[in-house]
């Protein structure tokens, strides 16, 4: 422990997939160096502007948004927003005087990390995906350290800066052993019946929801349980189309507050292929069917999923084919013990433990040097 109070700025967010690793790194830094002063920089109007203060950290918002793929008025505003965000980022660096700047991806990390590097502040990039976004590719040349979750990232980043750390995940959800009884009670389901957990993230995923709605009868016919996190965008409309009395094996939920219990009860998981989700699946070691979202930059969810599929560690269903084939494929996997065992073993081999602590230690090394 030292007498000097270190200052670290953490930038990025925009989605839970970027924000969660940032929060996990912050917690790990606090555990290792309790006196460290942390400042977050996010994008105005995004998830981090609520969640970070709720966790007890200070945050400053930049008026920055990404470029839309189709022509919009917002795109015309992009150069002005970028210039304002760069100006504000230089002010933040001048006033806060951080020892290190960390970027976790998302719009706000670009201007802040650029300003930090110009001012001679060492920068660390945490890249969650198997295919990096344009911001991190541009910033990589200036970074001291690039923490990645997948092997083979030398094709995008300077190899001497790369460190394979994995993605920080929510520690509370990893502890699933011996929780099957508790999980069955929590969801009001049977411990004995085969169970699928479907998660489309906190907002939900239309394709996944429509795939289930179309094939609900098959869960009933095969007496299979379903924990269905449909997301807040879709919950009310699905509730109107769905008779709970008719399908007692199906638990429709807007949001699953105890993901550890859903993972504990599930024999098979259906999910999108966001980086954080995949990191969680590797650590809970469950056979999974991945349906990459087609609505993300540079199709990185497909690339994330393929990193597992190529190692025979998950099953891929294309979004366009999900409505017709997803449920049949998931139910087929549920009844194939040999395939489930193989997927579980192979996905477990890809899990990287204690990622947040490993990254925090690297950040503190830079601070102390």
Secondary structure, 3 states (H helix, E strand, C coil): CCCCCCEEEEECCCCHHHHHHHHHHHHHHHHHCCCCEEEEEEECCCCHHHHHHHCCCEEEEECCCCCCCCCCHHHHHHHHHHHHHHHHHHHHHHHHCCCEEEECCCHHHHHHHHHHHHCCCEEEEEECCCCCCHHHHHHHHHCCEEEECCCCHHHCCCHHHEEECCCCCCHHHCCCCCCHHHHHHHHCCCCCCCEEEEECCCCCCHHHHHHHHHCHHHHHHCCCEEEEECCCCCHHHHHHHCCCCCCCCEEEECCCCCHHHHHHHCCEEEECCCHHHHHHHHHHCCCEEECCCCCCHHHHHHHHHHHHHCCCCCEECCHHHHHHHHHHHHHHHHCCHHHHHHHHHHHHCCCCCCHHHHHHHHHHHHHHC
